[in-house]
């Protein structure tokens, strides 16, 4: 497979990621909108740089719209209506993850911004530069591309464009996606035992791509696997 998708992945649109399957948080509880009169603060953080970009507020409708569309939508206390960040400027906040704090009344939303966040034109609402530290860009650390790749695959899952190989996988269903992971894993093993390093990398990349497609179909992220491996690396970790 020379390309994972018939549509050009190099020209990835700066649009929203797919709907989030659930909210991460302490204790697995639901958001307490009643505590602050129907609203909860939402801290917006860049998923790559970890820079805090802005603070907004959400009511249940704004939260649901954010989850459904994958773009951050707030509730304007001044205008008393919903507003999607970027609907005027074109600089949207594409959601990567949502976490709920220990009191269940504050959200931490990690995003990929498509431009300056503040209405004044600065990267953040505090006038700070949202720069990527050395070693944190996809050029310096290609591992970070896996998150971008899943963002792209999630967009395919949401939009299901015709002529897309990724779309065809989603349409064929869970069993076919799982089968493809197995097929590519077998090809990886064959190349590892009897092939070249170059072909092993090639087939391993195919396997990883199909694994991310499978994860996306289940509402999961590649970062969750990385987090699992990170936890296993901690002293005292025991197998479940």
C-alpha positions, 0 to 999 in steps of 0.5 A: 500500500503506497498511500493510506488514503486515496485523498491526499493526506499532505493537505490535511484540512484544518477542521475539527476532530471527530466526536469524543467518546467520553469525558475523562475525569476523577471518579468517572462522574458527570459534570456538575453544571448546577454548582455555578448556576448552570455553567462550568469554566473550561480551561483551553490548553494546547495539546502539543505545547501544554500552553494555556490558551484561554478560559471560557464557560460552557453550559450543557448545550455548549458542551454537547455541541463541542463533543458532537462537532469536535470544535470548542463551543462556549456559552457567552455570558454577555450575549447569553448564547452559544458561540463556537470559537473561530466562527468569526475569525476562522481560527477554530479550537479542534478538540483532542481531549476533555478532562473533568477535575476532581470536583467535577465542576471544571473542564480541561480541554486540550486542543489543536488551535488553527491560529491565534486564540485571542481576539487581539491576535495574540496566541493566548489571551495573556499575550504569550507566545504559544511556541513548540519546545525543541523536540516537540514538533513533528519534524523533531519528533515524528512520534507526535505525528501519530496524534495528527494521523489519528486526528485525520482518520477521525475526520474521515470517520466523521465526514466519510468522503467518497473515494477514501480508503479510510472511509471504505474501512469504516464502512466494511465494519469492525470485523474487517478493520480487526482482520486488517490489523491481523493481516498487516501484523503477519506481514510484519512478522514475515518481513522481520524473519525473512525480509529487509529492515526497509520492508519491515518498517513499511509493513509495520507502518501499515499495521500501525495505521490500521490499528489507529483506524480500529481504535478510532472505530472504538472511540479510543486514541493512540495516546491511551496506549502510550499512557498504558505503556507509560504506566507499566514503566512505573515502579510497582506496576503489576499486570491486571 
